[in-house]
Amino acid sequence: MEAFWVYVTYVASAAGALAIYLAMPPSARSRSRAALGLGAVALGAMLVVLHQLAGESGEHITFGLLSFLAIGAAARVITHSRPVYSALYFVMVVLSTSGMAVLAGAEFLAAALVIVYAGAILVTYVFVIMLAQQPGSTDPLASSMKYDAMAREPGAAVLAGFVLVATIAGVIVGREWPDGVASEVAAVGNTLAIGDVLLHRFAVSVELAGVLLMVAMIGAIAIARKRIPRADEGDESPPPGEIGRRAKPF
Amino acid sequence: MVNGAGMSLVGAVLFGLGVVGFLTRRNLIVMFLSTEVMFQGVLVNLIAMGMRWGDLQGQAFGVFVLVIAAVEAGLGLAIVVMLFRRRGTLDAERWNTLRG
């Protein structure tokens, strides 16, 4: 693709980065309105680039809608000042990602995404958020709003993210891509084909993944069951290596 | 069938947003959520690469990414709960003694 579209991609990334910077938590109303406008410009430019990339391969509108939803929701995940809403916007990211997987012919992965991510991991997140932020302003939560309402070094972080995204996106847009190739095993159904690949080519990796899950489960139970003394009661500050060692594991 | 280039573009943007979120947010839980956004970007990219080469390895790796994301969420959230019990706050800045 010619160099013009690469520059369009850079401009879109810059507008998006500025929008994210303006939308970062200490947000006044005027700033968030400007962020909304810039974000709309960036997303619109990106949709035009996507349209150019897609060429004649069809399904433009569905894919454009899904990518719009995914990126907008991801921007809200990282800029919303209340963690519960961040988690709920992340559900939207997962759903639109699984929609893209369906469009790409990965039905099994789409279903697994909805079940594992939206159904299991996100429930764990929401559970921990609820556990850590009960309503009622008792002492440990008095400052809970302050650190959510303040971003840490937003300028430098947005600059780093802009350089990363602009570089990768420039390379992607600048290359010639072949049209999507339908995989040769699609005739038997995606789930069957994935199972075949997993259990023939990646059998050892599947076993290792199972072992890893079990080790992680045992580790999480061991960590969460430890009796952790509060920092502000009793002995003030044990040296960093001693924090876990003084507590009995079970 | 969509084009692989568009999907990897979306994946790159998702990954970049996750990086920015991880660097800027101070809430430990939201930092972990940002890593999940990065995982989503990688997953979209894997699906796109699988499409581009026309075989199923990309999707198989996507399944493994899902496993790693589950492991990371479980262990990470256990550590977050432990840190919250210790200090009573989720502010990452309160744990800057580990900077050395």
Chai-1 contact restraints between the chains, C-beta under 6 A:
chainA,res_idxA,chainB,res_idxB,connection_type,confidence,min_distance_angstrom,max_distance_angstrom,comment,restraint_id
A,L50,B,G6,contact,1.0,0.0,6.0,A-B,restraint_1
A,L53,B,N3,contact,1.0,0.0,6.0,A-B,restraint_2
A,L53,B,A5,contact,1.0,0.0,6.0,A-B,restraint_3
A,L53,B,G6,contact,1.0,0.0,6.0,A-B,restraint_4
A,A54,B,N3,contact,1.0,0.0,6.0,A-B,restraint_5
A,A54,B,G6,contact,1.0,0.0,6.0,A-B,restraint_6
A,S57,B,N3,contact,1.0,0.0,6.0,A-B,restraint_7
A,E59,B,V2,contact,1.0,0.0,6.0,A-B,restraint_8
A,F63,B,V2,contact,1.0,0.0,6.0,A-B,restraint_9
A,S67,B,V10,contact,1.0,0.0,6.0,A-B,restraint_10
A,I71,B,V13,contact,1.0,0.0,6.0,A-B,restraint_11
A,A74,B,L14,contact,1.0,0.0,6.0,A-B,restraint_12
A,A74,B,L17,contact,1.0,0.0,6.0,A-B,restraint_13
A,A74,B,V37,contact,1.0,0.0,6.0,A-B,restraint_14
A,V77,B,V37,contact,1.0,0.0,6.0,A-B,restraint_15
A,I78,B,L17,contact,1.0,0.0,6.0,A-B,restraint_16
A,I78,B,G21,contact,1.0,0.0,6.0,A-B,restraint_17
A,I78,B,S34,contact,1.0,0.0,6.0,A-B,restraint_18
A,P83,B,N27,contact,1.0,0.0,6.0,A-B,restraint_19
A,P83,B,I29,contact,1.0,0.0,6.0,A-B,restraint_20
A,P83,B,V30,contact,1.0,0.0,6.0,A-B,restraint_21
A,S86,B,V30,contact,1.0,0.0,6.0,A-B,restraint_22
A,S86,B,L33,contact,1.0,0.0,6.0,A-B,restraint_23
A,F90,B,L33,contact,1.0,0.0,6.0,A-B,restraint_24
A,V93,B,Q40,contact,1.0,0.0,6.0,A-B,restraint_25
A,T97,B,Q40,contact,1.0,0.0,6.0,A-B,restraint_26
A,T97,B,V44,contact,1.0,0.0,6.0,A-B,restraint_27
A,A101,B,I47,contact,1.0,0.0,6.0,A-B,restraint_28
A,L103,B,V2,contact,1.0,0.0,6.0,A-B,restraint_29
A,A104,B,I47,contact,1.0,0.0,6.0,A-B,restraint_30
A,A104,B,M51,contact,1.0,0.0,6.0,A-B,restraint_31
A,A106,B,I47,contact,1.0,0.0,6.0,A-B,restraint_32
A,A106,B,Q59,contact,1.0,0.0,6.0,A-B,restraint_33
A,L109,B,Q59,contact,1.0,0.0,6.0,A-B,restraint_34
A,L109,B,G62,contact,1.0,0.0,6.0,A-B,restraint_35
A,A112,B,L66,contact,1.0,0.0,6.0,A-B,restraint_36
A,V116,B,L66,contact,1.0,0.0,6.0,A-B,restraint_37
A,I121,B,A73,contact,1.0,0.0,6.0,A-B,restraint_38
A,T124,B,A73,contact,1.0,0.0,6.0,A-B,restraint_39
A,T124,B,L77,contact,1.0,0.0,6.0,A-B,restraint_40
A,V128,B,L77,contact,1.0,0.0,6.0,A-B,restraint_41
A,I129,B,I29,contact,1.0,0.0,6.0,A-B,restraint_42
A,A132,B,F84,contact,1.0,0.0,6.0,A-B,restraint_43
A,A132,B,L90,contact,1.0,0.0,6.0,A-B,restraint_44
A,P140,B,G88,contact,1.0,0.0,6.0,A-B,restraint_45
A,Y147,B,R26,contact,1.0,0.0,6.0,A-B,restraint_46
A,Y147,B,D91,contact,1.0,0.0,6.0,A-B,restraint_47
A,D148,B,N27,contact,1.0,0.0,6.0,A-B,restraint_48
A,A151,B,T24,contact,1.0,0.0,6.0,A-B,restraint_49
A,R152,B,T24,contact,1.0,0.0,6.0,A-B,restraint_50
A,R152,B,R26,contact,1.0,0.0,6.0,A-B,restraint_51
A,P154,B,T24,contact,1.0,0.0,6.0,A-B,restraint_52
A,A157,B,V20,contact,1.0,0.0,6.0,A-B,restraint_53
A,A157,B,L23,contact,1.0,0.0,6.0,A-B,restraint_54
A,A157,B,T24,contact,1.0,0.0,6.0,A-B,restraint_55
A,V158,B,V20,contact,1.0,0.0,6.0,A-B,restraint_56
A,G161,B,G16,contact,1.0,0.0,6.0,A-B,restraint_57
A,G161,B,V19,contact,1.0,0.0,6.0,A-B,restraint_58
A,G161,B,V20,contact,1.0,0.0,6.0,A-B,restraint_59
A,L164,B,G16,contact,1.0,0.0,6.0,A-B,restraint_60
A,V165,B,A12,contact,1.0,0.0,6.0,A-B,restraint_61
A,V165,B,V13,contact,1.0,0.0,6.0,A-B,restraint_62
A,V165,B,G16,contact,1.0,0.0,6.0,A-B,restraint_63
A,I168,B,A12,contact,1.0,0.0,6.0,A-B,restraint_64
A,A169,B,L9,contact,1.0,0.0,6.0,A-B,restraint_65
A,A169,B,A12,contact,1.0,0.0,6.0,A-B,restraint_66
A,I172,B,A5,contact,1.0,0.0,6.0,A-B,restraint_67
A,I172,B,S8,contact,1.0,0.0,6.0,A-B,restraint_68
A,I172,B,L9,contact,1.0,0.0,6.0,A-B,restraint_69
A,W177,B,G4,contact,1.0,0.0,6.0,A-B,restraint_70
A,W177,B,A5,contact,1.0,0.0,6.0,A-B,restraint_71
A,G180,B,M1,contact,1.0,0.0,6.0,A-B,restraint_72
A,G180,B,N3,contact,1.0,0.0,6.0,A-B,restraint_73
A,G180,B,G4,contact,1.0,0.0,6.0,A-B,restraint_74
A,G180,B,M51,contact,1.0,0.0,6.0,A-B,restraint_75
A,V181,B,G54,contact,1.0,0.0,6.0,A-B,restraint_76
A,S183,B,G54,contact,1.0,0.0,6.0,A-B,restraint_77
A,S183,B,D55,contact,1.0,0.0,6.0,A-B,restraint_78
A,S183,B,L56,contact,1.0,0.0,6.0,A-B,restraint_79
A,A193,B,L56,contact,1.0,0.0,6.0,A-B,restraint_80
A,I194,B,Q59,contact,1.0,0.0,6.0,A-B,restraint_81
A,V197,B,L56,contact,1.0,0.0,6.0,A-B,restraint_82
A,V197,B,A60,contact,1.0,0.0,6.0,A-B,restraint_83
A,L198,B,A60,contact,1.0,0.0,6.0,A-B,restraint_84
A,F202,B,A60,contact,1.0,0.0,6.0,A-B,restraint_85
A,A209,B,V67,contact,1.0,0.0,6.0,A-B,restraint_86
A,L212,B,V71,contact,1.0,0.0,6.0,A-B,restraint_87
A,A216,B,V71,contact,1.0,0.0,6.0,A-B,restraint_88
A,A216,B,G74,contact,1.0,0.0,6.0,A-B,restraint_89
A,A216,B,L75,contact,1.0,0.0,6.0,A-B,restraint_90
A,G219,B,L75,contact,1.0,0.0,6.0,A-B,restraint_91
A,A220,B,G74,contact,1.0,0.0,6.0,A-B,restraint_92
A,A220,B,L75,contact,1.0,0.0,6.0,A-B,restraint_93
A,A220,B,A78,contact,1.0,0.0,6.0,A-B,restraint_94
A,I223,B,A78,contact,1.0,0.0,6.0,A-B,restraint_95
A,I223,B,M82,contact,1.0,0.0,6.0,A-B,restraint_96
A,A224,B,A78,contact,1.0,0.0,6.0,A-B,restraint_97
A,A224,B,V81,contact,1.0,0.0,6.0,A-B,restraint_98
A,I228,B,M82,contact,1.0,0.0,6.0,A-B,restraint_99
A,I228,B,R85,contact,1.0,0.0,6.0,A-B,restraint_100
A,I228,B,R86,contact,1.0,0.0,6.0,A-B,restraint_101
A,A231,B,R86,contact,1.0,0.0,6.0,A-B,restraint_102
A,A231,B,R87,contact,1.0,0.0,6.0,A-B,restraint_103
